[in-house]
Amino acid sequence: MTEALIRARGLSRTYPAPRRGFGRPERTTALDDVDLSVRAGSAVGIIGESGSGKSTLVRLLLGLDVPTAGTVEVDGRPVDARGSARSLHGLRRATGMVFQDPYASLDPRMNVGRIVGEPLWALGIEGDRRARVREVLEQVGLDADVTTRFPHEFSGGQRQRIALARAIVHRPRILVGDEPLSALDVTVRAQILRLLARLRTEQQLTLVLVSHDIGVVQNVCDEVVVMKDGRVVEQGPTEKVLLQPQAAYTRQLLASIPTLPG
């Protein structure tokens, strides 16, 4: 069995809640004692309702937040979000991230060439960086000559391709998407899905995909993790979990998928 590339144990994250009266300050739990293993080369989907802890889990895996309890390891190395930029260099080199809103995630003051190439300069990756930017733009289905244009000149689907190019330009081993398709219309979503599947195969990426869209996870992911109220309620091979769900909450999620009357 392939060794886990990402391993989380006992992850919890609480935040201060608004104080009520003069009692002790309360805390709200976003994540509660979560274990997760992601095998190298696999595609893992994380599903659940809004507020279930999906995005909090991803932030902890990427070292963008500090857990209240528990540990994260990526490729056998502990992740410490409180560490220096130098100590997190290996994690940043190994991971790429695509966010939900393709416009908000792109700096409107920077042209496409600078946006996509930023990780190469930030991580100190040697080589012909401009050539690499042109190469990766073509990989995601954009013309290499768009480097002088700005985000507002593109459609939503094109902007998400730009965001994807930036996420993989430094050749990471792990690609993380936090609802990367929810802001796109159905046709564009299908195009980006096919692109993700192709890039995963060509570049041997390990994929972690957060989505409330079960259909997206079913099409892309080998394994699925179902979350509710900050806890994992079910996980396993996608086909088994979605066709033979064991948890009542998973069955409830599947039953809520809208269908057209026959």
C-alpha positions in Angstrom: 0.0 0.0 0.0 1.3 3.5 -0.9 2.6 5.4 2.1 0.6 8.4 3.2 1.9 11.7 1.7 -0.3 13.7 4.1 -1.1 12.5 7.6 -3.2 14.3 10.2 -3.7 13.0 13.7 -6.2 14.3 16.3 -6.6 17.7 14.6 -8.8 20.2 16.5 -9.4 23.9 16.1 -11.4 26.1 18.4 -11.9 29.9 18.2 -13.1 32.4 20.8 -16.8 33.0 20.7 -18.4 36.4 21.5 -18.6 36.9 25.2 -22.0 36.8 26.8 -22.3 38.7 30.0 -19.6 38.4 32.6 -19.1 34.6 32.5 -16.1 32.7 31.2 -15.2 33.4 27.5 -16.7 30.7 25.3 -15.1 28.9 22.4 -16.6 27.5 19.2 -15.3 24.3 17.7 -14.5 24.3 14.0 -12.6 21.0 14.0 -12.8 18.2 16.5 -10.3 15.3 16.7 -9.9 14.6 13.0 -7.6 11.9 11.5 -6.8 11.9 7.8 -4.4 10.1 5.6 -3.9 10.9 1.9 -1.9 8.5 -0.2 0.6 9.8 -2.8 -1.0 9.9 -6.2 -4.6 9.6 -4.9 -7.5 12.1 -5.2 -9.4 12.7 -2.0 -12.7 14.6 -1.8 -13.8 16.3 1.3 -17.6 16.9 1.4 -20.1 18.3 3.9 -22.4 21.2 4.4 -21.2 24.8 5.0 -19.7 25.0 8.4 -18.7 21.3 8.6 -15.0 22.1 9.0 -13.8 21.4 5.4 -12.0 24.6 4.8 -10.5 24.7 8.4 -9.1 21.2 7.8 -7.5 22.3 4.5 -6.0 25.4 6.1 -4.4 23.3 8.8 -3.0 20.8 6.3 -1.4 23.6 4.4 0.1 25.3 7.4 -2.1 28.4 7.0 -3.5 28.1 10.5 -2.4 26.6 13.8 -4.3 23.7 15.3 -5.5 23.9 18.9 -4.5 20.2 19.2 -3.1 17.5 17.0 -0.4 17.2 14.3 0.1 17.3 10.6 2.8 15.8 8.5 3.5 16.2 4.8 5.9 13.8 3.3 7.0 12.7 6.7 7.8 16.3 7.9 5.8 18.0 10.6 3.9 21.1 9.6 4.2 24.1 12.0 2.3 27.2 10.9 4.1 29.1 13.6 7.5 28.4 12.1 9.6 30.7 10.0 9.2 31.2 6.2 12.4 29.1 5.8 11.0 26.2 7.9 7.8 26.2 5.7 9.7 26.4 2.4 9.5 22.7 1.8 5.7 22.7 2.4 5.2 25.6 0.1 7.3 23.9 -2.6 5.3 20.7 -2.3 1.8 22.2 -2.4 -0.3 24.3 -4.8 -3.7 25.9 -3.9 -6.7 26.9 -6.0 -9.4 28.9 -4.2 -13.2 29.3 -4.8 -13.3 32.8 -6.3 -11.0 33.0 -9.4 -11.2 36.8 -9.4 -10.7 37.5 -5.7 -7.7 35.2 -5.6 -5.9 37.1 -8.4 -4.2 40.5 -7.8 -5.9 42.9 -10.2 -2.8 45.1 -10.3 -0.6 42.3 -11.6 -0.5 41.0 -15.2 -0.9 37.3 -15.8 2.8 36.7 -16.3 3.6 38.1 -12.8 0.6 36.3 -11.2 1.5 32.9 -12.6 5.2 33.3 -12.1 5.1 34.6 -8.6 5.7 31.2 -6.9 8.8 30.7 -9.0 10.4 33.9 -7.7 9.0 33.5 -4.1 10.4 30.0 -3.8 13.7 30.8 -5.5 13.2 28.2 -8.3 16.0 28.5 -10.8 15.7 28.2 -14.6 14.0 30.1 -17.3 11.0 31.3 -15.3 9.3 33.2 -18.2 9.5 30.1 -20.3 8.0 28.0 -17.5 5.1 30.5 -17.2 4.4 30.3 -20.9 4.6 26.5 -20.8 2.1 26.1 -17.9 -0.3 28.6 -19.4 -0.5 26.4 -22.5 -0.9 23.3 -20.3 -4.1 24.8 -18.8 -5.4 25.8 -22.3 -4.5 29.4 -22.5 -2.3 31.2 -25.1 1.2 32.0 -23.9 0.8 35.5 -25.2 -1.7 36.4 -22.4 1.1 37.2 -20.0 0.7 41.0 -20.5 -3.0 41.1 -19.8 -4.8 41.6 -16.5 -7.4 39.5 -14.7 -10.4 41.7 -15.5 -9.9 41.0 -19.2 -10.8 37.3 -18.8 -13.9 35.3 -18.2 -14.5 33.4 -14.9 -13.4 30.1 -16.4 -10.3 31.7 -17.9 -9.4 33.3 -14.6 -9.7 29.9 -12.9 -7.3 28.5 -15.5 -4.9 31.3 -14.6 -5.3 30.4 -10.9 -4.6 26.7 -11.7 -1.5 27.6 -13.7 -0.2 29.6 -10.7 -0.9 26.6 -8.4 1.1 24.2 -10.5 3.8 26.4 -12.1 6.4 25.3 -9.4 5.6 21.6 -10.1 4.1 20.7 -6.6 3.4 17.2 -5.6 0.0 18.1 -4.0 -2.8 20.2 -5.4 -5.5 21.5 -3.1 -8.7 22.9 -4.3 -11.1 24.7 -1.9 -14.4 24.8 -3.8 -12.6 25.7 -7.0 -15.6 25.1 -9.2 -18.5 26.5 -7.3 -18.3 30.0 -8.8 -18.3 28.6 -12.4 -21.3 27.8 -14.6 -22.0 24.2 -15.5 -20.2 24.2 -18.9 -17.1 25.8 -17.6 -17.1 23.5 -14.6 -17.0 20.5 -16.8 -14.1 21.9 -18.7 -12.1 22.6 -15.5 -13.0 19.1 -14.2 -11.5 17.5 -17.3 -8.5 19.7 -17.0 -7.9 18.7 -13.4 -8.2 15.0 -14.3 -5.7 15.4 -17.1 -3.2 17.4 -15.1 -3.4 14.9 -12.2 -2.5 12.1 -14.6 0.2 14.0 -16.6 2.0 15.5 -13.5 1.3 12.6 -11.1 -0.4 15.0 -8.6 -1.9 14.1 -5.3 -5.3 15.9 -5.2 -7.3 17.1 -2.2 -10.6 18.6 -3.3 -13.0 20.4 -1.0 -16.5 20.5 -2.4 -20.2 20.6 -1.5 -20.9 19.2 -5.0 -21.0 15.4 -4.6 -21.1 14.9 -8.3 -17.7 16.7 -8.7 -16.2 14.5 -6.1 -17.7 11.3 -7.6 -16.2 12.2 -11.0 -12.7 13.1 -9.8 -11.8 11.5 -6.5 -10.8 7.9 -5.5 -11.6 8.5 -1.9 -14.1 10.6 0.0 -14.2 12.1 3.5 -17.6 13.2 4.8 -17.6 15.9 7.5 -20.3 17.2 9.9 -19.9 19.7 12.7 -16.1 19.6 12.6 -15.9 15.8 12.7 -15.3 13.0 10.1 -18.4 10.9 10.1 -17.4 8.6 7.2 -14.5 8.0 4.9 -13.4 5.4 2.3 -13.4 4.6 -1.4 -15.7 7.0 -3.2 -17.8 4.3 -4.9 -18.3 2.5 -1.6 -19.2 5.6 0.5 -21.5 7.1 -2.1 -23.3 3.8 -3.2 -23.3 2.1 0.2 -23.2 4.9 2.8 -23.0 3.7 6.4 -23.5 7.0 8.3 -26.9 8.5 8.6 -25.5 11.9 7.7 -24.0 10.6 4.5 -27.3 9.1 3.5 -29.0 12.5 4.3 -26.5 14.3 2.1 -27.0 12.0 -0.8 -30.8 12.2 -0.4 -30.6 16.0 -0.7 -29.1 16.0 -4.2 -31.8 17.4 -6.5 -33.1 15.2 -9.2 -35.4 15.7 -12.2 -38.7 13.8 -12.1 -38.8 10.8 -14.4 
